[in-house]
Amino acid sequence: MATIYKGPIKKFALIKLDDFNTTASTGGLVVEVNSVGTIINDNTDSFVEIPEDYPSTSLEDMFPDITIDNVNWTIKECPDNCEPGWIMKDKTLEIVDSNSRD
């Protein structure tokens, strides 16, 4: 059974984590962004069905076009305007535009 949320479709970032052993960083780089949700009412985009088990524990299911190798990956909900190239900050794990001065 799915949970119904009133609001926008949620966006998730696939993040390639920094190599902690060589950088001591807990951050990473956004490689891909996907929207998750199914519009229930065709006349409005304000009602969205989100599966209970997301984010998927399977990177292959959520990001089928990505090749998973020996790199550590994570999936994290991200801002609506998130794009590949953004970063997940070390320690705070906040996803931000890498070109932003904020």
N, C-alpha and C positions, 0 to 999 in steps of 0.2 A: 504494500500500500504506500502511496506517495503522499507527501505532505504538500499542501497547497499554500503558497506564499503570495501575499498581495504586494506587489512591487516589481522592480525591474528584474530581468534575467541576471543571474550572478555570473561574474567573470572570474576565471581562474588562470593563474600563471604557472607555466612549467618552468621551474628554476633549476639551473645547473649550479650546484653548490660549489663554493670555493674549496680547494683542497686544504682542509684544516691542518693536516700534517706538515705542509710546507708554508702555509700562510698564517696560521692561527686565526683565520677568519671564519665566522659562522654565516657570512653573507653568501650572495650568489648573483647570477645573471639571468634575467628573464629571457628565455629562448623562444617561447610561444605562448599565445594567449587564446583561450577558448571560452565561449559563452556556454553556460549550462542552463537548461530549462526548456520547457515546452509551453508555448502560448496556448491557454485553454480556450479563451474566447477570441474568435477571429476578428471581432469588432474593436478590440482594445488589447493593448499589450501590458495591461496592468495586473493580469492574473496569470501566474506562472506555476507550473508544476515542477518541483525539484525532487529528484529521487532521494529517499532517506539516507542512502548509503554513499552519497557524494561528500567530499571529493572521493573519487574512485581510488581504491587502493591499488589499482592496476594502471600504471602510466600508459600502457598500450591501449587500454579502453578509452581513457580520457583524451589522449593525444595519439591517435592511431598512426600519424605520419612521422612520428619521431623514432629515431633509431636509438634504442637503449644500449649503452655500452658499459664500461667499468666505472663510469662517473657516477657520483652520488647526485640524485635528483630529488626534488620535492615539489608538491603541488600546493599552492596557497591562494586563497581568495585575494583578488587585487582590485584596485580602483577601476571604475568604468573606462577611464581613458588610458589605462595601462597598455604598453606596447612592448614588443621584443626590443631588447637593448636597455630596458630599465634595469635597476638593480635592487636586490634585497639587501638592505643595510646590515652591516655587522652589528651584533649585539641587540639592536632594537628589532631586527627582522622586518622593518617597515619597507614596503615596496615603493620606490620613488623613481622619478625621471632622473636618469644619470646626468643630464645636462642642466638640471634645475639648481639654482643657488640657494634654495630654501633649506 
